Amino acid sequence: MSDLLKNIVRFILFILFQVVILNEVPPLHQFVVPYIYFLFILWLPFNINRIFLLFVSFLFGLSLDLFTGTPGLHAAPCVLIAFIRPFLLNLLIPQETTEQSYSEPGIKSMGAAPYSLYVGLLTFIHHFYLVLIEWLQFGNFMYFIGKVSATTGISLLMIAIAEMLFQRKGKYRTNAA
């Protein structure tokens, strides 16, 4: 399957999984809401153009917003993590080795510790910004931090389960065009 077709299928499946299954799960005390849809952005190939990455992330977040009736709520955090993603990847992995060998981020391509840090940081940033936009006030700061922490924790648990269930092959890139 080509990379383009694989990413189109992922786009559709992540949106449907979030809308049909995860958004229907009742939140725990209106505190924890599971989000996993942004994993699509984290799994995009290393060599994707930055402008195209921002455009795809905006389109992805806007698609989710259309299904949920929340204009801009998910598009803004998706664009934010798409903006931060290349800088974080440059910090976590050496350019001359991994990025030339593998086509997309994963445990095999980055190693367990850098990949965990990559996913953890972008998940926290996504959820922090999403809850901030959703809430738009700092009435009770401890409630805000608790909601961000709990939502991030449940999402990281679901991402770990997704990584175990859907083991992506560390596909090598070749020099042949």
VMD Tcl script that builds the backbone (N, CA, C; Angstrom):
set m [mol new atoms 531]
animate dup $m
set s [atomselect $m all]
$s set {name element resname resid chain x y z} {
  {N N MET 1 A 0.849 -1.170 0.000}
  {CA C MET 1 A 0.000 0.000 0.000}
  {C C MET 1 A 0.899 1.238 0.000}
  {N N SER 2 A 0.574 2.197 -0.828}
  {CA C SER 2 A 1.389 3.409 -0.904}
  {C C SER 2 A 1.219 4.246 0.362}
  {N N ASP 3 A 2.202 5.101 0.618}
  {CA C ASP 3 A 2.143 5.955 1.810}
  {C C ASP 3 A 0.953 6.894 1.776}
  {N N LEU 4 A 0.640 7.424 0.601}
  {CA C LEU 4 A -0.496 8.338 0.483}
  {C C LEU 4 A -1.806 7.638 0.829}
  {N N LEU 5 A -2.013 6.466 0.260}
  {CA C LEU 5 A -3.241 5.716 0.531}
  {C C LEU 5 A -3.320 5.303 2.002}
  {N N LYS 6 A -2.187 4.885 2.568}
  {CA C LYS 6 A -2.139 4.485 3.973}
  {C C LYS 6 A -2.520 5.662 4.874}
  {N N ASN 7 A -2.022 6.858 4.570}
  {CA C ASN 7 A -2.329 8.018 5.395}
  {C C ASN 7 A -3.759 8.511 5.194}
  {N N ILE 8 A -4.320 8.336 4.016}
  {CA C ILE 8 A -5.730 8.685 3.796}
  {C C ILE 8 A -6.625 7.756 4.610}
  {N N VAL 9 A -6.291 6.469 4.625}
  {CA C VAL 9 A -7.068 5.503 5.413}
  {C C VAL 9 A -6.942 5.820 6.900}
  {N N ARG 10 A -5.723 6.143 7.361}
  {CA C ARG 10 A -5.534 6.535 8.764}
  {C C ARG 10 A -6.356 7.771 9.108}
  {N N PHE 11 A -6.351 8.763 8.218}
  {CA C PHE 11 A -7.112 10.001 8.415}
  {C C PHE 11 A -8.575 9.662 8.697}
  {N N ILE 12 A -9.159 8.857 7.843}
  {CA C ILE 12 A -10.574 8.505 7.963}
  {C C ILE 12 A -10.825 7.673 9.216}
  {N N LEU 13 A -9.968 6.688 9.476}
  {CA C LEU 13 A -10.178 5.810 10.628}
  {C C LEU 13 A -10.026 6.539 11.962}
  {N N PHE 14 A -9.039 7.429 12.066}
  {CA C PHE 14 A -8.869 8.180 13.316}
  {C C PHE 14 A -10.064 9.104 13.571}
  {N N ILE 15 A -10.559 9.759 12.531}
  {CA C ILE 15 A -11.733 10.625 12.697}
  {C C ILE 15 A -12.939 9.794 13.127}
  {N N LEU 16 A -13.182 8.697 12.424}
  {CA C LEU 16 A -14.336 7.849 12.751}
  {C C LEU 16 A -14.215 7.246 14.149}
  {N N PHE 17 A -13.037 6.768 14.521}
  {CA C PHE 17 A -12.848 6.189 15.851}
  {C C PHE 17 A -13.114 7.218 16.943}
  {N N GLN 18 A -12.625 8.453 16.738}
  {CA C GLN 18 A -12.836 9.494 17.741}
  {C C GLN 18 A -14.311 9.874 17.829}
  {N N VAL 19 A -14.952 10.053 16.683}
  {CA C VAL 19 A -16.340 10.535 16.669}
  {C C VAL 19 A -17.321 9.443 17.094}
  {N N VAL 20 A -17.181 8.255 16.535}
  {CA C VAL 20 A -18.164 7.198 16.758}
  {C C VAL 20 A -17.977 6.498 18.100}
  {N N ILE 21 A -16.730 6.299 18.521}
  {CA C ILE 21 A -16.496 5.516 19.734}
  {C C ILE 21 A -16.099 6.396 20.928}
  {N N LEU 22 A -15.003 7.132 20.807}
  {CA C LEU 22 A -14.470 7.839 21.972}
  {C C LEU 22 A -15.334 9.013 22.418}
  {N N ASN 23 A -15.954 9.713 21.489}
  {CA C ASN 23 A -16.815 10.829 21.897}
  {C C ASN 23 A -18.115 10.354 22.531}
  {N N GLU 24 A -18.447 9.086 22.358}
  {CA C GLU 24 A -19.654 8.528 22.964}
  {C C GLU 24 A -19.403 7.936 24.344}
  {N N VAL 25 A -18.133 7.800 24.732}
  {CA C VAL 25 A -17.802 7.313 26.064}
  {C C VAL 25 A -18.128 8.429 27.049}
  {N N PRO 26 A -18.956 8.142 28.048}
  {CA C PRO 26 A -19.265 9.212 29.006}
  {C C PRO 26 A -18.010 9.598 29.797}
  {N N PRO 27 A -17.739 10.902 29.917}
  {CA C PRO 27 A -16.546 11.322 30.662}
  {C C PRO 27 A -16.664 10.962 32.138}
  {N N LEU 28 A -15.538 10.647 32.744}
  {CA C LEU 28 A -15.510 10.332 34.168}
  {C C LEU 28 A -15.696 11.624 34.954}
  {N N HIS 29 A -16.833 11.781 35.551}
  {CA C HIS 29 A -17.159 12.968 36.338}
  {C C HIS 29 A -16.955 14.257 35.537}
  {N N GLN 30 A -17.201 14.222 34.269}
  {CA C GLN 30 A -16.971 15.331 33.334}
  {C C GLN 30 A -15.552 15.862 33.468}
  {N N PHE 31 A -14.631 14.960 33.703}
  {CA C PHE 31 A -13.255 15.347 33.971}
  {C C PHE 31 A -12.308 14.787 32.918}
  {N N VAL 32 A -12.425 13.504 32.629}
  {CA C VAL 32 A -11.513 12.838 31.710}
  {C C VAL 32 A -12.234 12.527 30.411}
  {N N VAL 33 A -11.712 13.070 29.330}
  {CA C VAL 33 A -12.243 12.787 28.006}
  {C C VAL 33 A -11.113 12.158 27.197}
  {N N PRO 34 A -11.299 10.938 26.691}
  {CA C PRO 34 A -10.216 10.297 25.937}
  {C C PRO 34 A -10.095 10.866 24.521}
  {N N TYR 35 A -8.895 11.292 24.170}
  {CA C TYR 35 A -8.586 11.767 22.821}
  {C C TYR 35 A -7.412 10.977 22.300}
  {N N ILE 36 A -7.534 10.475 21.079}
  {CA C ILE 36 A -6.428 9.751 20.458}
  {C C ILE 36 A -6.271 10.151 18.991}
  {N N TYR 37 A -7.182 10.970 18.492}
  {CA C TYR 37 A -7.203 11.311 17.063}
  {C C TYR 37 A -5.918 11.984 16.590}
  {N N PHE 38 A -5.261 12.764 17.434}
  {CA C PHE 38 A -4.072 13.518 17.033}
  {C C PHE 38 A -2.869 12.613 16.765}
  {N N LEU 39 A -2.991 11.315 17.097}
  {CA C LEU 39 A -1.927 10.365 16.802}
  {C C LEU 39 A -1.671 10.280 15.299}
  {N N PHE 40 A -2.692 10.600 14.512}
  {CA C PHE 40 A -2.519 10.661 13.057}
  {C C PHE 40 A -1.397 11.637 12.691}
  {N N ILE 41 A -1.361 12.784 13.329}
  {CA C ILE 41 A -0.343 13.802 13.038}
  {C C ILE 41 A 1.033 13.316 13.493}
  {N N LEU 42 A 1.078 12.635 14.621}
  {CA C LEU 42 A 2.357 12.159 15.137}
  {C C LEU 42 A 2.942 11.054 14.272}
  {N N TRP 43 A 2.093 10.292 13.579}
  {CA C TRP 43 A 2.554 9.187 12.751}
  {C C TRP 43 A 2.840 9.581 11.306}
  {N N LEU 44 A 2.670 10.832 10.945}
  {CA C LEU 44 A 2.959 11.248 9.573}
  {C C LEU 44 A 4.459 11.090 9.287}
  {N N PRO 45 A 4.829 10.910 8.022}
  {CA C PRO 45 A 6.241 10.651 7.672}
  {C C PRO 45 A 7.184 11.783 8.084}
  {N N PHE 46 A 8.454 11.397 8.277}
  {CA C PHE 46 A 9.488 12.369 8.620}
  {C C PHE 46 A 9.639 13.434 7.540}
  {N N ASN 47 A 9.608 13.021 6.294}
  {CA C ASN 47 A 9.988 13.913 5.203}
  {C C ASN 47 A 8.832 14.746 4.661}
  {N N ILE 48 A 7.745 14.869 5.384}
  {CA C ILE 48 A 6.619 15.675 4.922}
  {C C ILE 48 A 6.989 17.154 4.989}
  {N N ASN 49 A 6.594 17.890 3.982}
  {CA C ASN 49 A 6.843 19.325 3.909}
  {C C ASN 49 A 6.134 20.009 5.080}
  {N N ARG 50 A 6.790 20.978 5.713}
  {CA C ARG 50 A 6.217 21.630 6.898}
  {C C ARG 50 A 4.919 22.371 6.596}
  {N N ILE 51 A 4.855 23.045 5.473}
  {CA C ILE 51 A 3.625 23.761 5.104}
  {C C ILE 51 A 2.501 22.764 4.853}
  {N N PHE 52 A 2.817 21.672 4.172}
  {CA C PHE 52 A 1.816 20.633 3.913}
  {C C PHE 52 A 1.388 19.970 5.219}
  {N N LEU 53 A 2.315 19.784 6.158}
  {CA C LEU 53 A 2.000 19.225 7.467}
  {C C LEU 53 A 1.001 20.112 8.207}
  {N N LEU 54 A 1.233 21.419 8.182}
  {CA C LEU 54 A 0.301 22.351 8.830}
  {C C LEU 54 A -1.067 22.319 8.154}
  {N N PHE 55 A -1.078 22.262 6.832}
  {CA C PHE 55 A -2.342 22.219 6.086}
  {C C PHE 55 A -3.120 20.940 6.390}
  {N N VAL 56 A -2.446 19.805 6.364}
  {CA C VAL 56 A -3.109 18.527 6.649}
  {C C VAL 56 A -3.620 18.497 8.089}
  {N N SER 57 A -2.837 19.030 9.011}
  {CA C SER 57 A -3.258 19.062 10.412}
  {C C SER 57 A -4.477 19.957 10.605}
  {N N PHE 58 A -4.490 21.097 9.926}
  {CA C PHE 58 A -5.659 21.973 10.006}
  {C C PHE 58 A -6.888 21.285 9.418}
  {N N LEU 59 A -6.719 20.655 8.284}
  {CA C LEU 59 A -7.821 19.939 7.643}
  {C C LEU 59 A -8.313 18.791 8.524}
  {N N PHE 60 A -7.391 18.101 9.163}
  {CA C PHE 60 A -7.740 16.997 10.053}
  {C C PHE 60 A -8.535 17.500 11.261}
  {N N GLY 61 A -8.034 18.551 11.916}
  {CA C GLY 61 A -8.747 19.109 13.064}
  {C C GLY 61 A -10.084 19.695 12.670}
  {N N LEU 62 A -10.147 20.348 11.526}
  {CA C LEU 62 A -11.404 20.920 11.051}
  {C C LEU 62 A -12.424 19.831 10.718}
  {N N SER 63 A -11.953 18.700 10.186}
  {CA C SER 63 A -12.854 17.575 9.911}
  {C C SER 63 A -13.487 17.066 11.201}
  {N N LEU 64 A -12.685 16.951 12.240}
  {CA C LEU 64 A -13.224 16.525 13.535}
  {C C LEU 64 A -14.179 17.570 14.089}
  {N N ASP 65 A -13.843 18.843 13.913}
  {CA C ASP 65 A -14.731 19.918 14.367}
  {C C ASP 65 A -16.073 19.883 13.654}
  {N N LEU 66 A -16.073 19.551 12.391}
  {CA C LEU 66 A -17.332 19.464 11.643}
  {C C LEU 66 A -18.221 18.361 12.185}
  {N N PHE 67 A -17.625 17.238 12.561}
  {CA C PHE 67 A -18.403 16.131 13.116}
  {C C PHE 67 A -18.912 16.424 14.524}
  {N N THR 68 A -18.148 17.173 15.299}
  {CA C THR 68 A -18.522 17.417 16.689}
  {C C THR 68 A -19.260 18.738 16.891}
  {N N GLY 69 A -19.298 19.583 15.876}
  {CA C GLY 69 A -19.991 20.864 16.000}
  {C C GLY 69 A -19.250 21.871 16.864}
  {N N THR 70 A -17.936 21.777 16.892}
  {CA C THR 70 A -17.114 22.707 17.671}
  {C C THR 70 A -16.109 23.379 16.758}
  {N N PRO 71 A -16.493 24.457 16.074}
  {CA C PRO 71 A -15.595 25.064 15.079}
  {C C PRO 71 A -14.300 25.593 15.693}
  {N N GLY 72 A -13.190 25.025 15.235}
  {CA C GLY 72 A -11.876 25.489 15.649}
  {C C GLY 72 A -11.332 24.875 16.916}
  {N N LEU 73 A -12.159 24.178 17.682}
  {CA C LEU 73 A -11.703 23.638 18.966}
  {C C LEU 73 A -10.597 22.606 18.790}
  {N N HIS 74 A -10.712 21.743 17.817}
  {CA C HIS 74 A -9.695 20.718 17.592}
  {C C HIS 74 A -8.684 21.133 16.526}
  {N N ALA 75 A -9.061 22.029 15.638}
  {CA C ALA 75 A -8.148 22.465 14.578}
  {C C ALA 75 A -6.953 23.224 15.157}
  {N N ALA 76 A -7.182 24.072 16.132}
  {CA C ALA 76 A -6.098 24.874 16.703}
  {C C ALA 76 A -5.033 24.015 17.389}
  {N N PRO 77 A -5.397 23.074 18.274}
  {CA C PRO 77 A -4.351 22.232 18.868}
  {C C PRO 77 A -3.641 21.336 17.846}
  {N N CYS 78 A -4.358 20.899 16.820}
  {CA C CYS 78 A -3.717 20.078 15.781}
  {C C CYS 78 A -2.654 20.877 15.038}
  {N N VAL 79 A -2.957 22.104 14.700}
  {CA C VAL 79 A -1.982 22.955 14.014}
  {C C VAL 79 A -0.811 23.275 14.942}
  {N N LEU 80 A -1.089 23.472 16.229}
  {CA C LEU 80 A -0.019 23.755 17.180}
  {C C LEU 80 A 0.963 22.593 17.275}
  {N N ILE 81 A 0.467 21.364 17.417}
  {CA C ILE 81 A 1.403 20.244 17.522}
  {C C ILE 81 A 2.084 19.960 16.184}
  {N N ALA 82 A 1.414 20.274 15.077}
  {CA C ALA 82 A 2.064 20.120 13.766}
  {C C ALA 82 A 3.190 21.140 13.609}
  {N N PHE 83 A 3.023 22.314 14.191}
  {CA C PHE 83 A 4.060 23.338 14.138}
  {C C PHE 83 A 5.264 22.942 14.997}
  {N N ILE 84 A 5.011 22.366 16.163}
  {CA C ILE 84 A 6.078 22.007 17.101}
  {C C ILE 84 A 6.779 20.710 16.696}
  {N N ARG 85 A 6.067 19.813 16.028}
  {CA C ARG 85 A 6.562 18.468 15.693}
  {C C ARG 85 A 7.944 18.451 15.028}
  {N N PRO 86 A 8.196 19.211 13.952}
  {CA C PRO 86 A 9.530 19.147 13.315}
  {C C PRO 86 A 10.654 19.593 14.238}
  {N N PHE 87 A 10.407 20.600 15.064}
  {CA C PHE 87 A 11.437 21.083 15.980}
  {C C PHE 87 A 11.751 20.029 17.035}
  {N N LEU 88 A 10.709 19.371 17.543}
  {CA C LEU 88 A 10.899 18.332 18.541}
  {C C LEU 88 A 11.631 17.124 17.945}
  {N N LEU 89 A 11.270 16.758 16.719}
  {CA C LEU 89 A 11.969 15.647 16.062}
  {C C LEU 89 A 13.442 15.973 15.845}
  {N N ASN 90 A 13.747 17.216 15.490}
  {CA C ASN 90 A 15.143 17.619 15.307}
  {C C ASN 90 A 15.933 17.539 16.605}
  {N N LEU 91 A 15.270 17.795 17.730}
  {CA C LEU 91 A 15.943 17.714 19.016}
  {C C LEU 91 A 16.151 16.275 19.481}
  {N N LEU 92 A 15.198 15.414 19.177}
  {CA C LEU 92 A 15.214 14.062 19.739}
  {C C LEU 92 A 16.017 13.042 18.944}
  {N N ILE 93 A 16.142 13.222 17.643}
  {CA C ILE 93 A 16.827 12.205 16.854}
  {C C ILE 93 A 17.910 12.843 15.995}
  {N N PRO 94 A 18.996 12.129 15.785}
  {CA C PRO 94 A 20.032 12.638 14.883}
  {C C PRO 94 A 19.567 12.546 13.436}
  {N N GLN 95 A 19.670 13.642 12.727}
  {CA C GLN 95 A 19.168 13.736 11.360}
  {C C GLN 95 A 19.844 12.762 10.396}
  {N N GLU 96 A 21.148 12.593 10.513}
  {CA C GLU 96 A 21.877 11.827 9.513}
  {C C GLU 96 A 21.645 10.322 9.610}
  {N N THR 97 A 21.115 9.832 10.725}
  {CA C THR 97 A 20.956 8.379 10.846}
  {C C THR 97 A 19.498 7.947 10.698}
  {N N THR 98 A 18.671 8.299 11.651}
  {CA C THR 98 A 17.317 7.762 11.696}
  {C C THR 98 A 16.435 8.284 10.586}
  {N N GLU 99 A 16.455 9.577 10.368}
  {CA C GLU 99 A 15.527 10.155 9.407}
  {C C GLU 99 A 15.806 9.650 7.998}
  {N N GLN 100 A 17.036 9.310 7.714}
  {CA C GLN 100 A 17.349 8.791 6.383}
  {C C GLN 100 A 17.022 7.305 6.272}
  {N N SER 101 A 16.949 6.614 7.401}
  {CA C SER 101 A 16.729 5.178 7.374}
  {C C SER 101 A 15.252 4.793 7.413}
  {N N TYR 102 A 14.452 5.507 8.156}
  {CA C TYR 102 A 13.056 5.151 8.352}
  {C C TYR 102 A 12.146 6.219 7.762}
  {N N SER 103 A 10.918 5.829 7.448}
  {CA C SER 103 A 10.015 6.773 6.805}
  {C C SER 103 A 9.119 7.532 7.783}
  {N N GLU 104 A 8.819 6.958 8.956}
  {CA C GLU 104 A 7.920 7.645 9.886}
  {C C GLU 104 A 8.340 7.389 11.327}
  {N N PRO 105 A 7.913 8.269 12.252}
  {CA C PRO 105 A 8.263 8.103 13.662}
  {C C PRO 105 A 7.656 6.829 14.249}
  {N N GLY 106 A 8.386 6.208 15.128}
  {CA C GLY 106 A 7.928 5.014 15.814}
  {C C GLY 106 A 8.977 4.555 16.801}
  {N N ILE 107 A 8.642 3.531 17.563}
  {CA C ILE 107 A 9.585 3.009 18.546}
  {C C ILE 107 A 10.818 2.433 17.859}
  {N N LYS 108 A 10.623 1.742 16.745}
  {CA C LYS 108 A 11.762 1.151 16.040}
  {C C LYS 108 A 12.646 2.209 15.397}
  {N N SER 109 A 12.050 3.261 14.887}
  {CA C SER 109 A 12.845 4.262 14.183}
  {C C SER 109 A 13.531 5.254 15.115}
  {N N MET 110 A 12.921 5.546 16.256}
  {CA C MET 110 A 13.472 6.557 17.148}
  {C C MET 110 A 14.075 5.977 18.418}
  {N N GLY 111 A 13.655 4.796 18.800}
  {CA C GLY 111 A 14.036 4.233 20.090}
  {C C GLY 111 A 12.913 4.497 21.087}
  {N N ALA 112 A 12.864 3.700 22.131}
  {CA C ALA 112 A 11.751 3.776 23.080}
  {C C ALA 112 A 11.718 5.096 23.855}
  {N N ALA 113 A 12.840 5.532 24.369}
  {CA C ALA 113 A 12.854 6.746 25.187}
  {C C ALA 113 A 12.551 8.012 24.373}
  {N N PRO 114 A 13.229 8.243 23.237}
  {CA C PRO 114 A 12.888 9.448 22.467}
  {C C PRO 114 A 11.455 9.429 21.929}
  {N N TYR 115 A 10.968 8.257 21.525}
  {CA C TYR 115 A 9.598 8.178 21.013}
  {C C TYR 115 A 8.595 8.450 22.130}
  {N N SER 116 A 8.855 7.928 23.324}
  {CA C SER 116 A 7.964 8.179 24.459}
  {C C SER 116 A 7.951 9.662 24.821}
  {N N LEU 117 A 9.114 10.288 24.799}
  {CA C LEU 117 A 9.190 11.721 25.078}
  {C C LEU 117 A 8.463 12.525 23.999}
  {N N TYR 118 A 8.639 12.144 22.750}
  {CA C TYR 118 A 7.974 12.784 21.606}
  {C C TYR 118 A 6.460 12.715 21.757}
  {N N VAL 119 A 5.941 11.522 22.001}
  {CA C VAL 119 A 4.498 11.340 22.134}
  {C C VAL 119 A 3.987 12.020 23.404}
  {N N GLY 120 A 4.708 11.871 24.489}
  {CA C GLY 120 A 4.274 12.463 25.755}
  {C C GLY 120 A 4.200 13.980 25.715}
  {N N LEU 121 A 5.242 14.614 25.194}
  {CA C LEU 121 A 5.255 16.080 25.120}
  {C C LEU 121 A 4.167 16.628 24.192}
  {N N LEU 122 A 4.042 16.035 23.010}
  {CA C LEU 122 A 3.030 16.533 22.074}
  {C C LEU 122 A 1.614 16.241 22.570}
  {N N THR 123 A 1.420 15.142 23.283}
  {CA C THR 123 A 0.113 14.848 23.864}
  {C C THR 123 A -0.223 15.879 24.934}
  {N N PHE 124 A 0.739 16.179 25.806}
  {CA C PHE 124 A 0.492 17.175 26.856}
  {C C PHE 124 A 0.217 18.552 26.248}
  {N N ILE 125 A 1.003 18.960 25.258}
  {CA C ILE 125 A 0.800 20.266 24.626}
  {C C ILE 125 A -0.572 20.326 23.960}
  {N N HIS 126 A -0.942 19.256 23.254}
  {CA C HIS 126 A -2.255 19.203 22.591}
  {C C HIS 126 A -3.378 19.331 23.615}
  {N N HIS 127 A -3.314 18.553 24.675}
  {CA C HIS 127 A -4.389 18.559 25.667}
  {C C HIS 127 A -4.421 19.859 26.465}
  {N N PHE 128 A -3.256 20.410 26.782}
  {CA C PHE 128 A -3.213 21.673 27.503}
  {C C PHE 128 A -3.917 22.763 26.695}
  {N N TYR 129 A -3.579 22.852 25.421}
  {CA C TYR 129 A -4.166 23.882 24.566}
  {C C TYR 129 A -5.649 23.623 24.319}
  {N N LEU 130 A -6.018 22.361 24.142}
  {CA C LEU 130 A -7.420 22.008 23.911}
  {C C LEU 130 A -8.281 22.353 25.125}
  {N N VAL 131 A -7.825 21.983 26.312}
  {CA C VAL 131 A -8.585 22.287 27.531}
  {C C VAL 131 A -8.613 23.791 27.777}
  {N N LEU 132 A -7.511 24.470 27.483}
  {CA C LEU 132 A -7.476 25.923 27.648}
  {C C LEU 132 A -8.499 26.602 26.741}
  {N N ILE 133 A -8.561 26.197 25.490}
  {CA C ILE 133 A -9.537 26.781 24.558}
  {C C ILE 133 A -10.960 26.414 24.965}
  {N N GLU 134 A -11.144 25.176 25.373}
  {CA C GLU 134 A -12.458 24.690 25.768}
  {C C GLU 134 A -12.955 25.433 27.007}
  {N N TRP 135 A -12.079 25.691 27.900}
  {CA C TRP 135 A -12.437 26.278 29.175}
  {C C TRP 135 A -12.456 27.803 29.128}
  {N N LEU 136 A -11.411 28.390 28.521}
  {CA C LEU 136 A -11.256 29.839 28.352}
  {C C LEU 136 A -11.363 30.647 29.637}
  {N N GLN 137 A -10.980 30.061 30.727}
  {CA C GLN 137 A -10.909 30.794 31.980}
  {C C GLN 137 A -10.016 30.033 32.955}
  {N N PHE 138 A -9.496 30.733 33.917}
  {CA C PHE 138 A -8.678 30.109 34.949}
  {C C PHE 138 A -9.356 30.262 36.305}
  {N N GLY 139 A -10.637 29.961 36.390}
  {CA C GLY 139 A -11.379 30.094 37.638}
  {C C GLY 139 A -10.776 29.262 38.755}
  {N N ASN 140 A -10.544 28.007 38.498}
  {CA C ASN 140 A -9.952 27.103 39.465}
  {C C ASN 140 A -8.758 26.447 38.795}
  {N N PHE 141 A -7.577 26.919 39.092}
  {CA C PHE 141 A -6.365 26.460 38.428}
  {C C PHE 141 A -6.099 24.978 38.682}
  {N N MET 142 A -6.381 24.501 39.877}
  {CA C MET 142 A -6.151 23.092 40.188}
  {C C MET 142 A -7.079 22.185 39.376}
  {N N TYR 143 A -8.300 22.624 39.142}
  {CA C TYR 143 A -9.231 21.865 38.299}
  {C C TYR 143 A -8.693 21.796 36.869}
  {N N PHE 144 A -8.177 22.905 36.376}
  {CA C PHE 144 A -7.615 22.975 35.031}
  {C C PHE 144 A -6.435 22.009 34.892}
  {N N ILE 145 A -5.492 22.070 35.825}
  {CA C ILE 145 A -4.319 21.196 35.789}
  {C C ILE 145 A -4.735 19.737 35.963}
  {N N GLY 146 A -5.697 19.482 36.823}
  {CA C GLY 146 A -6.191 18.120 37.017}
  {C C GLY 146 A -6.821 17.562 35.758}
  {N N LYS 147 A -7.608 18.388 35.077}
  {CA C LYS 147 A -8.256 17.923 33.850}
  {C C LYS 147 A -7.224 17.665 32.755}
  {N N VAL 148 A -6.256 18.548 32.617}
  {CA C VAL 148 A -5.199 18.352 31.619}
  {C C VAL 148 A -4.407 17.087 31.940}
  {N N SER 149 A -4.039 16.901 33.196}
  {CA C SER 149 A -3.249 15.728 33.588}
  {C C SER 149 A -4.021 14.429 33.391}
  {N N ALA 150 A -5.267 14.406 33.814}
  {CA C ALA 150 A -6.066 13.187 33.695}
  {C C ALA 150 A -6.346 12.847 32.233}
  {N N THR 151 A -6.670 13.846 31.429}
  {CA C THR 151 A -6.942 13.610 30.014}
  {C C THR 151 A -5.668 13.164 29.298}
  {N N THR 152 A -4.545 13.766 29.638}
  {CA C THR 152 A -3.268 13.359 29.053}
  {C C THR 152 A -2.920 11.936 29.460}
  {N N GLY 153 A -3.128 11.598 30.717}
  {CA C GLY 153 A -2.824 10.256 31.196}
  {C C GLY 153 A -3.641 9.183 30.498}
  {N N ILE 154 A -4.951 9.384 30.383}
  {CA C ILE 154 A -5.798 8.391 29.731}
  {C C ILE 154 A -5.467 8.295 28.241}
  {N N SER 155 A -5.141 9.412 27.620}
  {CA C SER 155 A -4.772 9.392 26.203}
  {C C SER 155 A -3.454 8.665 25.983}
  {N N LEU 156 A -2.475 8.886 26.863}
  {CA C LEU 156 A -1.196 8.182 26.745}
  {C C LEU 156 A -1.371 6.681 26.942}
  {N N LEU 157 A -2.264 6.294 27.847}
  {CA C LEU 157 A -2.560 4.881 28.027}
  {C C LEU 157 A -3.170 4.292 26.750}
  {N N MET 158 A -4.084 5.017 26.135}
  {CA C MET 158 A -4.714 4.549 24.900}
  {C C MET 158 A -3.708 4.522 23.744}
  {N N ILE 159 A -2.782 5.462 23.697}
  {CA C ILE 159 A -1.752 5.464 22.663}
  {C C ILE 159 A -0.832 4.253 22.842}
  {N N ALA 160 A -0.482 3.938 24.087}
  {CA C ALA 160 A 0.357 2.760 24.341}
  {C C ALA 160 A -0.364 1.491 23.898}
  {N N ILE 161 A -1.657 1.405 24.158}
  {CA C ILE 161 A -2.437 0.251 23.715}
  {C C ILE 161 A -2.480 0.198 22.186}
  {N N ALA 162 A -2.670 1.350 21.556}
  {CA C ALA 162 A -2.695 1.402 20.090}
  {C C ALA 162 A -1.348 0.987 19.506}
  {N N GLU 163 A -0.258 1.384 20.137}
  {CA C GLU 163 A 1.071 0.998 19.660}
  {C C GLU 163 A 1.277 -0.513 19.773}
  {N N MET 164 A 0.722 -1.123 20.829}
  {CA C MET 164 A 0.853 -2.573 20.982}
  {C C MET 164 A -0.054 -3.329 20.016}
  {N N LEU 165 A -1.262 -2.824 19.806}
  {CA C LEU 165 A -2.207 -3.505 18.922}
  {C C LEU 165 A -1.847 -3.367 17.454}
  {N N PHE 166 A -1.432 -2.180 17.058}
  {CA C PHE 166 A -1.142 -1.901 15.653}
  {C C PHE 166 A 0.346 -1.648 15.497}
  {N N GLN 167 A 1.118 -2.695 15.588}
  {CA C GLN 167 A 2.556 -2.540 15.453}
  {C C GLN 167 A 2.884 -2.166 14.024}
  {N N ARG 168 A 3.375 -0.960 13.872}
  {CA C ARG 168 A 3.750 -0.479 12.548}
  {C C ARG 168 A 5.149 -0.958 12.242}
  {N N LYS 169 A 5.324 -1.426 11.056}
  {CA C LYS 169 A 6.647 -1.880 10.652}
  {C C LYS 169 A 7.542 -0.676 10.446}
  {N N GLY 170 A 8.744 -0.762 10.932}
  {CA C GLY 170 A 9.719 0.304 10.708}
  {C C GLY 170 A 10.197 0.242 9.285}
  {N N LYS 171 A 9.434 0.819 8.387}
  {CA C LYS 171 A 9.714 0.721 6.962}
  {C C LYS 171 A 10.953 1.538 6.611}
  {N N TYR 172 A 11.924 0.863 6.034}
  {CA C TYR 172 A 13.148 1.532 5.598}
  {C C TYR 172 A 12.890 2.321 4.329}
  {N N ARG 173 A 13.462 3.495 4.285}
  {CA C ARG 173 A 13.452 4.251 3.038}
  {C C ARG 173 A 14.651 3.817 2.233}
  {N N THR 174 A 14.489 3.813 0.933}
  {CA C THR 174 A 15.621 3.453 0.075}
  {C C THR 174 A 16.096 4.688 -0.661}
  {N N ASN 175 A 17.283 4.593 -1.208}
  {CA C ASN 175 A 17.828 5.715 -1.964}
  {C C ASN 175 A 17.296 5.768 -3.377}
  {N N ALA 176 A 16.665 4.680 -3.820}
  {CA C ALA 176 A 16.115 4.647 -5.171}
  {C C ALA 176 A 14.851 5.500 -5.235}
  {N N ALA 177 A 14.715 6.269 -6.273}
  {CA C ALA 177 A 13.557 7.156 -6.394}
  {C C ALA 177 A 12.357 6.465 -6.876}
}
mol reanalyze $m
mol bondsrecalc $m
mol representation Tube
mol addrep $m
